[in-house]
Amino acid sequence: MSGVVVIIVVIIVAFWWSTVQRHPIRRCPSCNGSKKNSGSSDRRWGTCGRCKGKGEVRRFGARE
């Protein structure tokens, strides 16, 4: 039974690694790609602190 679990985990990790290699950048989860912080309004706005106003961040495990 534990051998099956190990095989399943290896398959999941291999799939995750291959998707990270193909798509290393994702939309910023803090600003949802809008490039503004959540407290922004029509009169005053600032850039997102997580993506620094880019709207994109690297996925966990992606190379730079």
N, C-alpha and C positions, 0 to 999 in steps of 0.2 A: 504494500500500500504506500509506503513512504517513497519508494522508487517512482511511482506514478506521480506523486506530488512534486518531486524534484524535476521530472521531465516537463510537467506543466509549467513550473516556475521558469525553467530554462527557455521554453518556447515563448512565454510572455516577455521575458527580458530581451530575447533576441528580436522579437517584433517591435518592442519599444525602441531598442537601439537602432534598428533599421529606419524607423520613422524619424527619429531625431537626426540621423545622418542625412536624410532626404529633405527635411523641413526643420532647420535649426532655429528659425526665428518664428515667434508667434505674436499675436496681438497682445498688448499690455493688459493684464487683468485689472489693474487699478483704474485706468482711465478708459478702458475698452476701446483703445485705438483713437480716442478723440484728441489726444495730446494735451488736454487741459486737466487740472486737478478737479476733484469732486466738489470743492467749494466755489467754483467759478460761477460768475453770473454774467449778464449782458454788459454791465458797467465795469466790472473788474474780473480779470481772470489771470491765472498763473499756469505755468507748465506743470505737468505731472512730475512728481518727485521720483517715481520709480523708473520711468523710461526717459526722463529728462527732456520731454517734449517730442520724442521721436514717434511714439505710438506703437513701438515694437520692442520686445525683449527677447533675449536668447532663452531657449528651453533648457531645462536642467539636463546636464550631460553633454550639451553641444560644445564643440570646440570653437575657439575664437579665431 
